[in-house]
Amino acid sequence: MKQQLIIVLFISVAFPQFSIKDKRIHNHEINEYYSDDEFINRLNSDPNFVNDENFLSYKKYVNRLKSKGSKCIYCFSFMSIVAGVDGINNPDDFQDEDNPSELENIARLENIENIAFGILLPLSYHTYNSDKKRKTLYNVIQRHNDIYSKDEIIDFSPPDRWDWSSSIGFLSEKFTFSAIEFSVLYNVNKHSEFYGSIGSFFGFFNGISSGFKYYFKNKSTPSNFISLGTQIVTVSSSHQTMTGYGISISPGQKMEYNGKLYNLGISFIYFHDNSFGAIPFINLERRF
């Protein structure tokens, strides 16, 4: 009887309930936090998790985010950006005596794509592995709690990943030349999101864009942010229609006024024809 009591007390102390709090693994009974490595070391000796599929996947994604493989991704992305910038700064390397303007336009577009690829590749790599790590960690903790916790299991299900938003105002941080814009959003976490947008400025400017937006605080509250994206813009007039391609970097601030959230900032945009602009924006955004 005494031995059984000791075992029960050991389990209640050694295997308390866990949850995710402030991006860390939280031990509720002793109010301690664990890093990914500390949590993995804790469960490596637990026979219930040695061959657990979610635990093995969780360890795999943790290693990917800190391994040499991620460094290779960042190096490759840096080389792609450098190649794109070099191609833009040295257009003479892409001239054709028969049709120089057409070849130069194609080369500019390819260089812009190289820069955009170099920006989005590491973001996509980190987002994919972080999302997979988060989901497998959730499953591991739920199983741990099911096995060892005596209290009611705390539900910390991952938040909804997909949202929609609309904005109305003078230009935008996502699709620069828009008075009205609609976006589909993939929420990475409370600080960041990927977006795809379509917008129009009273029919004169129309286009689409995609990119990444990071909030320095919670995205649902007033916060500074920065948006990185690529966009295709069509300019229409009574005589002709022109299409341009560009990349943009838009620092700004989300502000609250009369219970509504406004985006205010400036967009720095670089087009395929080597033109550059710095354009202010202010718009009212609604998420749903």
C-alpha positions in Angstrom: 0.0 0.0 0.0 2.8 2.4 0.9 4.6 1.6 -2.3 1.5 2.3 -4.4 1.0 5.6 -2.6 4.6 6.6 -3.4 4.0 5.7 -7.1 0.8 7.8 -7.2 2.6 10.8 -5.7 5.5 10.4 -8.1 3.2 10.5 -11.1 1.3 13.5 -9.8 4.5 15.4 -9.4 6.6 14.1 -12.3 3.8 14.2 -14.9 1.8 17.4 -14.3 -0.5 18.9 -16.9 1.1 20.9 -19.7 -0.2 23.5 -22.1 1.2 26.1 -24.5 1.5 29.6 -23.0 3.3 32.6 -24.5 4.8 30.3 -27.1 6.4 28.1 -24.5 5.4 24.8 -22.9 3.9 25.5 -19.5 3.8 23.2 -16.5 0.7 24.2 -14.5 1.3 22.5 -11.2 4.8 23.9 -10.6 4.4 27.0 -12.8 7.5 26.4 -14.9 8.2 26.9 -18.6 10.1 24.5 -20.9 11.9 25.1 -24.2 11.4 22.6 -27.0 14.7 20.9 -26.2 13.9 20.7 -22.5 10.5 19.2 -23.2 12.0 16.7 -25.7 14.6 15.6 -23.1 11.9 15.1 -20.6 9.8 12.8 -22.8 12.8 10.9 -24.4 12.9 8.6 -21.3 9.1 8.2 -21.2 8.2 4.7 -22.7 4.8 6.1 -23.7 6.5 8.5 -26.2 9.6 6.8 -27.3 7.9 5.5 -30.5 5.0 7.9 -30.5 4.4 9.2 -34.1 3.5 12.7 -33.1 6.5 13.0 -30.7 8.9 11.8 -33.4 7.4 14.3 -35.9 7.6 17.0 -33.3 11.3 16.4 -32.8 11.8 16.3 -36.6 10.3 19.8 -37.1 12.2 21.2 -34.1 15.5 20.0 -35.6 14.6 21.4 -39.1 14.1 24.8 -37.6 17.5 24.9 -36.0 19.5 22.6 -38.3 22.0 23.2 -41.1 19.2 22.6 -43.6 17.6 25.9 -42.6 20.9 27.7 -43.0 21.2 26.4 -46.5 17.7 27.8 -47.3 18.7 31.2 -46.0 22.0 31.1 -48.0 20.1 30.1 -51.2 17.6 32.9 -50.6 20.3 35.5 -50.1 22.0 34.4 -53.3 18.7 34.7 -55.2 18.2 38.2 -53.9 21.8 39.2 -54.8 21.3 37.8 -58.3 18.1 39.7 -58.8 19.6 43.0 -57.5 22.7 42.5 -59.7 20.6 41.8 -62.8 18.6 45.0 -62.2 21.7 47.1 -61.6 23.5 45.7 -64.7 20.8 45.7 -67.5 23.5 45.8 -70.2 24.1 42.1 -69.7 20.7 41.3 -71.1 20.6 43.5 -74.2 19.6 42.1 -77.6 20.5 44.0 -80.8 17.3 42.8 -82.6 14.8 43.6 -79.9 16.6 45.1 -76.8 13.5 46.6 -75.1 11.6 43.3 -75.0 14.5 41.3 -73.7 15.3 43.9 -71.1 11.6 43.8 -69.8 11.8 40.0 -69.6 15.1 40.2 -67.7 13.7 42.8 -65.3 10.7 40.6 -64.6 13.0 37.6 -64.0 15.2 39.6 -61.6 12.1 40.8 -59.7 11.0 37.2 -59.4 14.4 36.2 -58.1 14.1 38.9 -55.4 10.6 37.9 -54.5 11.6 34.2 -54.4 14.5 35.0 -52.1 12.2 36.9 -49.7 9.3 34.4 -49.7 11.4 31.1 -49.6 12.7 31.4 -46.0 9.4 32.7 -44.8 7.6 29.8 -46.4 10.1 27.3 -45.0 9.9 28.7 -41.5 6.1 29.0 -41.6 5.6 25.4 -42.8 7.8 23.8 -40.3 6.7 26.0 -37.4 3.0 25.2 -38.2 3.8 21.4 -38.3 5.8 21.7 -35.1 2.9 23.5 -33.4 0.3 20.9 -34.5 2.4 17.9 -33.5 3.3 19.5 -30.1 -0.4 20.0 -29.5 -1.1 16.3 -30.1 1.8 15.3 -27.9 0.7 17.4 -25.0 -2.9 16.3 -25.3 -1.8 12.6 -25.2 0.5 13.4 -22.2 -2.4 15.0 -20.4 -4.8 12.2 -21.3 -2.3 9.7 -19.7 -1.1 11.5 -16.6 -3.4 14.4 -15.7 -5.9 14.0 -12.9 -7.5 17.4 -13.5 -9.7 18.4 -16.4 -7.8 18.7 -19.6 -7.1 22.3 -20.7 -8.2 22.9 -24.3 -5.6 25.0 -26.2 -6.7 24.0 -29.7 -4.8 25.8 -32.5 -6.6 29.0 -33.7 -8.4 29.3 -37.0 -5.8 29.6 -39.8 -7.8 31.3 -42.5 -9.4 34.7 -42.4 -10.7 37.3 -44.9 -10.3 41.0 -44.8 -11.4 44.1 -46.7 -10.0 47.6 -46.6 -11.3 50.9 -47.9 -9.3 54.1 -48.1 -6.4 55.8 -49.8 -4.1 53.0 -51.1 -2.9 50.0 -49.1 0.1 48.2 -47.6 -0.9 44.9 -49.5 -1.9 46.0 -53.0 -0.5 49.5 -53.1 -2.8 51.1 -55.7 -6.2 50.3 -54.3 -9.0 52.3 -52.8 -10.9 49.0 -52.1 -9.2 45.7 -51.5 -10.2 42.1 -50.6 -7.7 39.6 -49.1 -7.5 36.0 -48.0 -5.3 35.6 -45.0 -3.3 32.6 -43.7 -2.6 33.2 -40.0 0.8 32.0 -39.0 0.3 33.2 -35.4 -1.0 36.3 -33.6 2.0 38.3 -35.0 2.1 37.3 -38.7 0.2 36.2 -41.7 0.5 35.5 -45.4 -1.9 37.2 -47.8 -3.3 37.2 -51.3 -5.1 40.3 -52.4 -7.1 41.8 -55.2 -7.8 45.5 -55.4 -8.8 48.5 -57.5 -8.5 52.2 -57.5 -11.8 53.3 -59.2 -11.0 51.2 -62.3 -7.9 53.2 -63.1 -5.6 50.8 -61.3 -6.4 47.1 -60.9 -4.3 44.2 -59.8 -3.4 41.4 -57.4 -0.7 40.9 -54.8 0.7 38.4 -52.4 3.1 38.6 -49.5 3.8 38.4 -45.8 2.8 40.8 -43.0 4.4 40.9 -39.6 2.9 42.7 -36.5 5.3 43.6 -33.7 2.4 43.2 -31.3 -0.9 41.3 -31.4 -2.5 41.8 -34.8 -5.9 42.3 -33.3 -4.7 45.4 -31.3 -2.9 48.6 -32.3 0.6 47.7 -33.5 3.5 48.6 -35.7 3.9 46.3 -38.7 5.8 45.6 -41.9 4.5 44.1 -45.1 6.6 42.5 -47.8 5.0 41.6 -51.1 4.9 41.3 -54.9 2.2 42.7 -57.1 0.9 43.0 -60.6 -0.7 46.3 -61.6 -2.8 47.1 -64.6 -3.2 50.8 -65.5 -6.2 51.5 -67.7 -7.0 54.7 -69.7 -9.2 55.6 -72.6 -6.3 54.9 -75.0 -4.4 52.0 -73.7 -3.8 49.5 -70.9 -0.4 48.9 -69.4 0.8 46.2 -67.0 3.6 46.5 -64.4 5.2 44.2 -62.0 6.8 45.2 -58.7 7.9 44.4 -55.2 7.0 46.5 -52.1 8.1 47.0 -48.5 5.5 48.8 -46.4 6.2 49.8 -42.8 3.2 51.1 -41.0 1.1 51.3 -37.9 -2.4 49.9 -37.0 -4.2 52.5 -35.0 -7.5 52.5 -33.2 -10.0 55.4 -33.6 -13.6 55.3 -32.4 -13.4 51.5 -32.0 -12.2 50.9 -35.5 -8.7 49.9 -36.7 -6.9 51.9 -39.4 -3.6 51.1 -41.2 -1.3 54.1 -41.7 2.2 54.1 -43.3 4.2 54.3 -46.4 4.9 51.9 -49.2 8.3 51.7 -51.0 7.7 50.0 -54.3 10.2 49.0 -57.1 8.9 48.2 -60.6 10.3 46.1 -63.4 11.1 49.2 -65.5 13.5 50.4 -62.7 11.0 53.1 -61.5 10.7 53.6 -57.8 8.2 55.2 -55.6 7.4 56.0 -51.9 3.7 56.3 -51.5 1.7 57.0 -48.2 -1.4 55.0 -47.4 -4.3 55.1 -44.9 -7.2 52.7 -44.9 -9.9 51.2 -42.7 -9.5 47.4 -42.4 -12.2 44.9 -41.4 -11.4 41.2 -40.7 -14.1 38.5 -40.9 
